[in-house]
Amino acid sequence: MHFVTWLLITLVSVLPATAAGPIVLKASRMFDGASDHLASPGLVVIVAGKIQGVGAGAAVPEGAEVIDLGDATLLPGLIDAHTHLSHQSSDDWKQDRLDSLRKTIPEQALDATEYARKTLMAGFTTVRDVGSADYIDVGLRNAIRDGKIVGPRMLIAVHAIGATGGHCDDGGFRHGLFGKESGPEDGVANGADAVRAAVRLDVKYGADVIKTCATGGVLSLTDDVDTPQMTQAELDALVDEAHALRRKTAAHAHGATGAKRAIRAGIDSIEHGTFLDDEALDMMKARGTVWNPTLAASWWLGQQLENGHYMPPEIAAKTRAAIASIQATFQKGLAKGIKIGFGTDAGVYPHGLNAVEFTLMVKFGMKPIDALKTATSVDADLLGIANRLGTLEAGKIADVVAVPGDPTADIHQTEKVLFVMKDGVIYRNDRATAVVAR
């Protein structure tokens, strides 16, 4: 038997099975994804992968499997709107760079299946993956969708689109090493027409969302972190073409100038936003632009610096500048009432730690209940999936997770997920107790 065929058969054989009949989830509390408070007790009725009823008044079908999670809080399946499931950084920068050059694409894809599994087990049942290479994200999304591997539901960007020499270009190597300069097939485009073509190429090969790099980045070697990298005309073309093709858009933007160009163009979300100024924040407030501050990324990079792990000097300097700015920027945006979503830049830190973003949001001044909304109803609206996900409501897809205790009293509880259901299928239950309703 061919190895790949054997591997797929093995993976399918270990996947969880959908329950034959109705399931009733019970817990001490429940957050529906949109309310300003928890409900008690928590109860969700699931039939055929959909939520049939919610709350103490919901009818419990005869013969349903009742799973009582005890002192816990039921939540909608969590959403992370900024992930990179096709790779993962470690505390060894040089080894990571070497691995990226030496590992075959199939090996990288197999690594990605483990990153996806860890993400789902952490309670994140949906992710927006905003930049990959070699179509690994396409294969990963499709394999999860078709039930071949375990992972979160994925919306993908294929290539992130950026300018030559910018954050979306693979710089830092000697000229000619890879035989050619990066081009549209790699997401690198210059000029409005070329950017339109890059959008079309991404959509052709399966993009659900269009991602661009409007400014420099922290982890890239050939740019300043806050400089604009796309012209107004290029960003106008990108957003116009994406929206015409019914795709939402996201802009990596640390610096204010590049962010304002993206906001004027009608971008749906700003990613990072480390050095946003008052004008940029006011523009976002006026237009309803969502901000994913990716606090977990700077937190993790800060840990690497504190622990003395090597980074190239230019990256270390940009990391320190980002860390020095992000808390004040977040607090300013929070005070202005900016619509804040949940995006973590997973892959910059080890996959599965996504919930630390909640902790950082609360540490910087956000109310716990509002932090929970960012990864549920706010992100569902941003991703265009609010009609089927993001809240616990009758008729929606049965994505449900549970955490111990009360996360509004201790936000760290979100880092201790004990139950995960996606599409009505149970993937994790650390309190495996069930009875049949009669």
N, C-alpha and C positions, 0 to 999 in steps of 0.2 A: 504493500500500500504506500502511495506517495506520502511523504512526511507532512505536507501542508494539509492534505485530506485527513490524515490521522489526527492532526492537531485540532482542526475544526470540529471533528466528531467528538473528540475528548472535551473540548470547551463546551459544546452544546450539552453534553451529558451531565455537566455539573451545574448548569444554570438552574435557578429556582423555578418551580412550577407554579402556575396560576392555580389558586384554590378553586375547587369544583363549585362551591356555592358562595353565598353572601358571607361577608366578614364584617364584624362590628369591632371597632377599636374603642377602648375605654381608657381614660386617664383622669387624674385629679383636675387637670386644667386643659384649656385649649385656646390657641390663638388662631383666629380665622384668616389672618393675613392683611386685614384692612382696619380692624377696630382699634380703638385707643385703649383697650383693656383686654385682659384674659377673661374667658368664660369658664364657669365651673358648675358641674363637672364637664369633662370633655368626652364627646361621643361622636364618632363618624361611622356611618353605615356605607359599605362598599358592595356594589353588585356589578358583576361583569366588567371590572376595571374602572367603573365610574362611581362617583360619590352620589348616593341616593338620598341621604339625609344627614343632618348635622345638628348636634345639640341634644339636650336632655329630652326634648319632645319628639325626637326622631323615632319612627317605628322600627322595631327590631324584628326582622323577618324570622319566621319559625325555621329552626334548623340551622340558623347562621352560626358560624364559628365566632365566638366572642373572645377577644384577646384583651385582657385587662393588664395595662402597663403600670397600674398603681400610681405612686407619687411621681408623676411625670407630666409633661406638657406636650400635647399634640400640636404640630405646626404643619403648614403646607410644605411640600417638598421645596427645599431651598434652591435659589438660583444664584449663580455666579456669572456676571456679565463680562468678565475679563479673565480668560484663562488661556493657557498654552499647553494643551495636553500632550503634544507631540514631543516635548522635551522637558528636562528638569535640571536646574543648576544644583551644584553641590558646594561644599566649602573649599573645593580645589579648582580654582579658575583655569589653571593651565591644563589640568586633566580634562575638564569639560570641553575646552577648545580642541584638544587632541581627539577626544572621543567623537566630537561632531565631524571630524575629518576621516576617522578610521572606521566607525561603525557603519555597516551596510544599512540600506534603507529598510530591509525586512527586520533587522535587529532593532532599529529605532522604533519601528511599528510595534514590535512585540513589547518593547519597553513601555510604549504608550498605552497598551492594554492594561498594564498594571497601574499606571497613573490614573486611568479612567476608573478602574475598580476602586482605588483608594478614595477618589473624589465622591463616588456614589455612596460608599460606606460612611463617609463623613456627613451624609445627609443632603448632599447637593445632587438633586435629581435632574436638573437642567443646567447647562452651561452655554455661554456664548464664547466660542473659541476664536480669538482675534489675530490669527497669524500663524502659519505653519510653513512647511517646505515639503517638497516632493510628494504632495497630495496625501500625506499621512493623515491629515485631519479629515479628508474626504472618506478614506477607507475606514477610519475609526468611527466616524458618524454613521456610515452605512452599516458596518458590522454590528454596532450597538442597536441601531434601528431594526435590523433583521434578526436580532436575537442570537447572534453568533458569539458575542462576548458581553460581559457585564460592564455597564458604565452609565453615565448620565445621558439624557437626551441632549444632543448637540446641535447648535446653530454655528455654522463655520464661515470663515472669511476666505479660505484658500490662501492667496497671497495678500499680505498687507501692502498697500500701494504707497510708494514714496519716491523721492527724487534721488538722482545719482549722488552718491556720497553721503546720503542722509541716514537716518536711523533705520529705515526700512531696507537699506542697501547693506550688503555684507562686506563691510570695509575692514581695514586693518591688516590686510595681507599684501604681499608684493604684487606689483602689476604683472599680469599674465599668468599668475599661478594657476588659475582655473581655466585658462585658455581663451576667455572672452570676458568682456564687461557684462555686468548684470543688465538685463533688458526687461521688456514687458512680460516675458514668460516667467520672470522672477518677481514681478510686481514693481519694477523700477521704470518710471515714466517721467518724461519732461515735456511740458507744454499741454495745453488744454485738450487738444485732439488725442494726444498719446494717452492722457489720463482716461479719457472716455473709452479708448480702446482697451486699456487695462481693466477697467470696470467690466466691460463686456466679456473679456477673457475670463475673469474670475467667475462671473455668472455662468458662462459657458461650461466651466468645469465644476460647478456645484455650489457656489457661494450663496449662503443665506443672508449674509450681511457684508457690507463693504467697509473695510478698515483702511485708514490712511495715517501716515505719519506727518503731521502738520508742523512738528518741531523736532529738534534734536532729542536725544535720549540719554539716559544715565549709563546704560551698559554698552553703548556703541563707542567705537574707538576713534572715529574720524569727525566728530561734530561736537559743538557746544550744546549743552542740555536745553537751553532756552531759545535758541535761534530759530526763526521761521524757516521752513524748508519747502513749502508749497506756496505758490503765488495765489492771489485772490482768484484769478481766472482759472487756475488749475483746480482749486477747491470748489469753485462754483460749478465747473464741469463735472467733477466727481460726484457731488451731491445730486446735481440735476439728473445725471445719467442713472445713478443708483435708484433714485426715487422714481424715475420713469420706468425702471425695470422692477419696481415694487420691492426694493431692498432698502432696509434701514442702513444707517451709516454711523461710524464711530471714528473719532480722531484722537490718536495719541498726540497729546499736546501738553508739554510741561510749561512752556513759555507763554506769556500773555499775548504777544503779537500774533503768533501762529494760531493760538486758540481763538482770538477774535476774528481772524480770517475765516476759520472753520465755522464759527457761530454765525457770522454774516451769511455764509453760504447755505446755512440751514441744516448743519450737522445735527444728528439726533443725540449724540452723547460725546462729551469730552472725557478722555481717559487720562488719569494722573492729575493734571491741572496744578502742578506743584507751585508754580510762580504766578498764578492768576492774580490780576490786579482788580481794583474796584470796578473799573469799566467793564472788564470781561465778565465778572460776576453779575453785574447789573444787566448786561446783555443776556446772559443765561437766564436770569430770573424773568426778564421780560418775554423771552421766547419759549420758556419752558424746557430749555436744554437740560438734559440729565447729566450729572457729574458723577463719575466713578473715580474716587480719589485714590484707590489702590494703596491704602495705608499699609497693608501687609507686606508689600514689596519693599518699601523703605525700612520698615521694621526689621525685616529679615536681613537686608543688606547692612543695616546698622549693627546687627548681631555679629555679622562676619567681620566688620571692622573692629568691634570691641574685642573679639576673640583672636585678633591678630592674623586672620586668614588673608592670603595674598590677593590683591587686586592690582591691576595696572595703575600707576599713579594718576593718569587722567580720569579713570573711572572712579577711583577712590575720592578724588577731589569733587567730582560731580555728585557722588553719593552723599558726601558731607553737606554739600550745598542743598540738596533735596531734603535731607533730614532736618536741616536747620529751618526750612521754610514751610514744610507741609502742615505742621500742626496749626500754625497761625493762619494759614490759608484756609484750612478746613473750618476752623472756628469762625472765620469771617464769612465764609459761604453759608455755614449753618445759621449764623445770625441774620443773614440776608434772606433766608428762606429758600435757598437754591434747592431744586429737586435733586436729592442725592440718592444714587443707586448703589448697588453692591457689586463691586468688581475688585479682584484681589491681585491680578497679575500672577496667578498660580503658574508655577514653572520657574519663576524667579526664586521662589521658596519651594520646599518639598511639597508635593501634592498631598492633599488630605488635611492640611492645616488651614483650610479656607476660613473656618469660623473665627479665627483670630481677628479677622476684620471687624467683627461685631465688638470684640473687646476693645479694640483701638478706637472705634467710633465712640463708644461710651466713655472711654478714658478721656477723649478730646471734647466731651460735652454733649453728645447726642443722648436723648432719652432712650432707654433700652427698648421700649415698645416701638419707637420710631426706627431704631436700628433693625429690628426684626422686619419691619415693613420694607426696608430697602431690598432685602433678598427675597421678598415674596411679591406683594402687589406692585411695588414700584418697578422692579426689574421685569415682571411679567408685562407691564404696560410698555416699557422701553423695548422689549423684544417682540412686541406685537402678538403675544400669546395669552393676553389677559382673558380672552373668551374661553380658555380651556385650562389654564393653570394660574398659580399665584395666590389663590385663596381657597379655603375650604368651603365650598358651596355645592349644593345639589346640581348635578349635571356636568360638573367638571371632572377632569381626569383624576383618578385616585393616586395622587402623589402625596404621601403623608410621612412625616418623620416625627420622632419623639425624643425629647431630652429629659434628663432627670430634673426633678424639682421645678422651680419657677425661674425662668430665664430673665424675667423682668426684675427679679430681686437679686439675681446673680447671673450676669451675662456670660460668665465663664461656662455655664451649663451648656451653652450651644456648642462647646468644644467636646462634649461628652455624649454625642448622639448614641442612642441605644436601640432605635427602631428605624428602619427605612423601608418604605413601600414606594414603588414606582409602577404606574400603570396597573395598580391593583395587585402587583406581585410583591411578596415580602422578600427582601434581600438581606435583612438583618433584624434579629429580634433577640436582644440580650436578656429579656425577661420572658422566656418562652413558656407562658401559661395560657391555656385556651380551654374553653368549655363550649358545649353546643347549647344554644338557646332553645328553650322548649315552651 
